[in-house]
Amino acid sequence: MGFTAHAQQSFTYSQYMNNQTPLNPAYSLLDKNGSLNALLRKQWTGIQGSPTTFIFDGSMPLEAINGSAGLIVMNDQFAVEHLTEINAFFAKSINLSEKTHLGVSLNAGIRNYVANYSSLDSSDPLFRNDVRQNKPNLGFGVMLYSDEYMLGVSVPELTFTSLGTASIQANSYFRNHYNFSGAYLIDGGTDLKVKPAFLATYTKGIPFVANFSTTIYLKNVFGIGADYRTNNEMAGVISFMMANFRLGYSYQFGTASNNIGRFNNSTNEVTLTYRFGQHLEDIKLL
């Protein structure tokens, strides 16, 4: 049986409906308490060299100026390629009306890229030399939001120059990534809340991917939902809210016969969130 693998989008994960700060730092403005978030994602379990991603982000509110600031750290490894990225961000919100706000964010940092191409085939001139590169990074995000909905667009990684080698230019790490997202909260009180959400990502040279999810929250303690991707992948998502902590898990699998990562080689993702503050009883868009 054959499998088809396509170049993948960077910074994609199944539990985007619960935390979008790594994709759009303006999302941190929705959190009036501040938080620490960690994500570990292992794709195509059981396949050697499959992608492994770790993302950490932390933010704190700047109430005096209706802003927030924080840090995003990402470590991504795929076969012989290894990327480490660190970004600091600042976000500011303005009030459009009593309940509607417009947030903008700016992030800046550095990317360290390592590719051990010689380990593939040192006799091939295209892969003879390994790559070690440090590149500055700049990005921005915009988000329109209230307590019931949010709409966002962001480019967290702006790349103006290539690395200059054909084998390197083919990777997706140094291309501009455009993210479009939205969510709406249907509030049924403390017993039931429903949150449909979407995330669409575009990168030049990589197939466009859109995610659509719905999550049901019961008594502000337990969440269960499902996510569908237009590249024939689905994920089940569960989360548990315990005082200041949230623990999440997703199980993603391919739905087409030629997908890598069907039930035998699925993608597992674990998230852990700690939120500061005392006003944690209500689940809004976080």
C-alpha positions as CSV (number, residue, x, y, z in Angstrom):
1,M,0.0,0.0,0.0
2,G,1.4,3.4,-0.9
3,F,1.1,6.7,1.0
4,T,1.1,10.2,-0.2
5,A,2.8,13.0,1.8
6,H,2.7,16.7,0.9
7,A,4.8,19.5,2.2
8,Q,3.1,20.6,5.4
9,Q,2.1,24.0,6.8
10,S,4.3,25.3,9.6
11,F,2.8,26.0,13.1
12,T,-0.3,23.8,12.6
13,Y,-1.9,22.0,15.5
14,S,-5.3,20.5,16.2
15,Q,-6.1,22.4,19.4
16,Y,-6.1,25.9,17.8
17,M,-9.6,26.5,19.2
18,N,-8.2,26.7,22.7
19,N,-5.1,28.8,22.1
20,Q,-4.1,30.8,19.0
21,T,-1.4,33.0,20.5
22,P,1.4,31.1,18.6
23,L,-0.5,31.7,15.3
24,N,-1.7,35.3,16.1
25,P,-0.3,37.0,19.2
26,A,-3.2,39.4,19.2
27,Y,-5.2,36.5,20.6
28,S,-3.4,37.0,23.9
29,L,-5.6,40.2,24.4
30,L,-8.6,37.9,25.0
31,D,-7.0,36.7,28.3
32,K,-7.3,39.3,31.0
33,N,-5.4,37.1,33.5
34,G,-2.3,36.0,31.6
35,S,-1.3,32.4,31.0
36,L,1.5,29.8,30.3
37,N,0.8,27.3,27.5
38,A,2.8,24.2,26.4
39,L,2.1,21.9,23.4
40,L,3.7,18.7,22.3
41,R,2.7,17.3,19.0
42,K,4.0,14.0,17.5
43,Q,2.9,13.3,13.9
44,W,2.6,9.9,12.2
45,T,3.5,7.9,15.3
46,G,5.7,4.9,14.4
47,I,7.3,6.4,11.3
48,Q,11.0,7.2,11.7
49,G,11.8,10.9,11.3
50,S,8.2,12.0,11.5
51,P,7.6,15.6,12.6
52,T,7.8,16.5,16.3
53,T,6.8,19.9,17.5
54,F,7.0,21.7,20.9
55,I,5.5,25.1,21.4
56,F,5.6,27.2,24.5
57,D,3.9,30.6,24.9
58,G,3.4,32.9,27.9
59,S,1.6,36.2,28.1
60,M,0.8,38.8,30.7
61,P,-1.8,41.6,30.5
62,L,-0.9,45.3,30.4
63,E,-4.1,46.6,31.8
64,A,-3.1,50.3,31.9
65,I,-2.8,50.4,28.1
66,N,-5.2,47.6,27.1
67,G,-2.3,45.6,26.0
68,S,-0.4,42.4,26.5
69,A,3.2,41.1,26.1
70,G,4.8,37.8,26.0
71,L,7.1,35.2,24.5
72,I,6.7,32.3,22.0
73,V,9.2,29.5,21.7
74,M,8.9,26.8,19.0
75,N,11.1,23.8,18.4
76,D,10.3,21.7,15.3
77,Q,12.1,18.7,13.9
78,F,11.3,16.8,10.7
79,A,13.7,14.2,9.5
80,V,17.1,15.9,9.1
81,E,15.6,19.5,9.4
82,H,15.5,21.2,12.8
83,L,14.1,24.6,13.5
84,T,14.2,26.6,16.8
85,E,12.4,29.9,16.9
86,I,12.0,32.5,19.7
87,N,9.7,35.5,19.4
88,A,8.8,38.3,21.8
89,F,5.5,40.0,21.1
90,F,3.5,43.1,22.1
91,A,-0.3,43.5,21.4
92,K,-2.6,46.5,21.9
93,S,-6.3,46.7,21.8
94,I,-8.6,49.6,21.0
95,N,-12.4,49.8,21.8
96,L,-14.6,50.1,18.7
97,S,-17.7,50.0,20.9
98,E,-18.7,48.9,24.4
99,K,-18.3,45.2,23.5
100,T,-16.3,45.2,20.3
101,H,-12.5,45.5,20.3
102,L,-9.7,45.6,17.7
103,G,-6.4,44.1,18.6
104,V,-3.1,44.4,16.8
105,S,0.2,42.6,17.5
106,L,3.8,42.8,16.5
107,N,6.3,39.9,17.1
108,A,10.0,39.8,16.5
109,G,12.7,37.2,17.1
110,I,15.2,34.8,15.6
111,R,15.1,31.5,13.8
112,N,17.8,29.0,14.0
113,Y,17.7,26.4,11.2
114,V,19.8,23.3,11.0
115,A,19.6,20.7,8.1
116,N,21.9,17.7,8.2
117,Y,21.5,17.0,4.5
118,S,24.8,15.0,4.2
119,S,23.2,12.3,6.4
120,L,20.8,11.6,3.5
121,D,23.3,11.0,0.7
122,S,26.8,12.6,0.9
123,S,27.5,11.6,-2.7
124,D,24.6,13.7,-4.0
125,P,25.9,17.3,-4.8
126,L,22.5,18.6,-3.9
127,F,22.7,17.3,-0.4
128,R,26.4,17.3,0.2
129,N,26.6,20.3,2.5
130,D,24.8,20.7,5.8
131,V,23.1,24.0,6.6
132,R,23.4,26.2,9.7
133,Q,21.5,29.4,9.5
134,N,20.2,32.1,11.9
135,K,17.6,34.5,10.5
136,P,15.7,37.4,12.1
137,N,12.0,37.1,12.2
138,L,9.2,39.7,12.1
139,G,5.4,39.2,12.1
140,F,2.1,40.9,12.9
141,G,-1.5,40.0,13.7
142,V,-4.9,41.7,13.7
143,M,-8.0,40.5,15.6
144,L,-11.5,41.7,15.9
145,Y,-13.2,40.3,19.0
146,S,-15.8,40.5,21.7
147,D,-16.9,38.1,24.5
148,E,-18.9,36.1,21.9
149,Y,-16.8,36.0,18.7
150,M,-13.4,36.7,17.2
151,L,-12.0,37.1,13.7
152,G,-8.3,37.2,13.0
153,V,-5.6,37.4,10.3
154,S,-1.9,37.1,10.9
155,V,1.5,36.6,9.3
156,P,3.7,35.4,12.2
157,E,6.7,34.8,10.0
158,L,7.7,37.3,7.4
159,T,10.6,36.2,5.1
160,F,12.2,38.6,2.7
161,T,15.2,36.6,1.5
162,S,15.8,33.0,0.7
163,L,18.8,30.9,1.9
164,G,20.1,30.7,-1.6
165,T,20.4,27.0,-2.1
166,A,17.9,25.0,-4.2
167,S,17.5,22.2,-1.7
168,I,16.9,24.8,1.1
169,Q,14.5,27.0,-0.8
170,A,12.3,23.9,-1.2
171,N,11.5,23.7,2.5
172,S,8.5,25.5,4.1
173,Y,10.3,27.0,7.1
174,F,11.4,30.2,5.3
175,R,8.2,31.1,3.5
176,N,5.5,33.5,4.6
177,H,2.6,31.9,6.4
178,Y,-0.8,33.6,6.3
179,N,-3.4,32.5,9.0
180,F,-7.1,33.3,9.0
181,S,-9.2,32.3,12.0
182,G,-12.5,32.8,13.7
183,A,-14.7,31.5,16.5
184,Y,-18.1,32.0,17.9
185,L,-19.3,31.1,21.4
186,I,-22.9,29.9,21.9
187,D,-23.4,30.4,25.6
188,G,-26.0,28.2,27.3
189,G,-25.0,29.1,30.8
190,T,-22.7,27.2,33.2
191,D,-24.0,23.8,32.1
192,L,-23.4,24.0,28.3
193,K,-21.4,26.1,25.9
194,V,-20.7,25.4,22.2
195,K,-17.8,26.9,20.3
196,P,-17.5,26.5,16.5
197,A,-14.2,27.7,15.1
198,F,-12.1,27.7,11.9
199,L,-8.5,28.1,10.9
200,A,-7.2,28.5,7.4
201,T,-3.5,28.7,6.5
202,Y,-1.9,29.7,3.2
203,T,1.7,29.3,2.2
204,K,3.0,29.7,-1.3
205,G,3.8,26.4,-2.9
206,I,1.9,24.4,-0.3
207,P,-1.7,23.2,-0.7
208,F,-4.2,25.5,1.1
209,V,-5.6,23.9,4.3
210,A,-8.7,24.9,6.2
211,N,-9.8,23.5,9.6
212,F,-13.4,23.5,10.9
213,S,-14.1,22.4,14.4
214,T,-16.9,22.4,17.0
215,T,-16.3,22.0,20.7
216,I,-18.9,21.4,23.5
217,Y,-18.1,22.4,27.0
218,L,-20.0,20.9,29.9
219,K,-20.2,22.7,33.3
220,N,-17.0,24.6,32.5
221,V,-15.1,21.4,33.4
222,F,-15.1,19.1,30.4
223,G,-14.7,19.8,26.7
224,I,-15.2,17.5,23.8
225,G,-15.0,18.3,20.1
226,A,-14.0,17.3,16.6
227,D,-11.9,19.0,13.9
228,Y,-11.9,18.4,10.1
229,R,-9.1,19.5,7.8
230,T,-9.6,19.9,4.1
231,N,-6.6,17.7,3.4
232,N,-8.6,14.7,4.5
233,E,-7.7,14.6,8.1
234,M,-9.9,14.6,11.2
235,A,-9.1,14.9,14.9
236,G,-11.0,14.3,18.2
237,V,-10.3,16.8,21.0
238,I,-10.9,16.6,24.7
239,S,-10.0,19.0,27.5
240,F,-10.3,19.1,31.2
241,M,-10.5,22.4,33.2
242,M,-9.3,22.3,36.8
243,A,-9.2,25.6,38.6
244,N,-6.2,27.4,37.0
245,F,-5.2,24.4,34.8
246,R,-6.4,23.0,31.5
247,L,-5.2,19.7,30.1
248,G,-6.0,18.9,26.5
249,Y,-5.5,15.9,24.2
250,S,-6.2,15.4,20.5
251,Y,-6.0,12.3,18.3
252,Q,-5.7,13.1,14.5
253,F,-5.9,10.7,11.7
254,G,-6.2,10.6,7.9
255,T,-9.5,9.8,6.3
256,A,-8.3,9.0,2.8
257,S,-6.7,5.7,1.8
258,N,-3.5,7.3,0.7
259,N,-3.0,9.5,3.7
260,I,0.0,9.1,6.0
261,G,-1.3,9.0,9.5
262,R,-4.4,6.8,9.4
263,F,-5.3,4.9,12.5
264,N,-2.0,3.0,12.6
265,N,0.2,6.1,12.3
266,S,-1.9,8.8,13.9
267,T,-0.9,12.2,15.3
268,N,-1.0,12.7,19.0
269,E,-1.0,16.1,20.7
270,V,-1.0,17.1,24.3
271,T,-1.5,20.6,25.7
272,L,-1.2,22.1,29.3
273,T,-2.3,25.6,30.2
274,Y,-1.9,27.5,33.5
275,R,-3.9,30.7,33.8
276,F,-3.1,33.3,36.4
277,G,-5.8,35.3,38.2
278,Q,-9.1,34.7,39.9
279,H,-11.7,35.2,37.2
280,L,-11.5,31.7,35.7
281,E,-15.0,30.4,36.2
282,D,-16.3,31.4,32.8
283,I,-15.2,29.8,29.5
284,K,-15.3,32.5,26.9
285,L,-13.3,32.3,23.7
286,L,-10.1,31.0,25.5
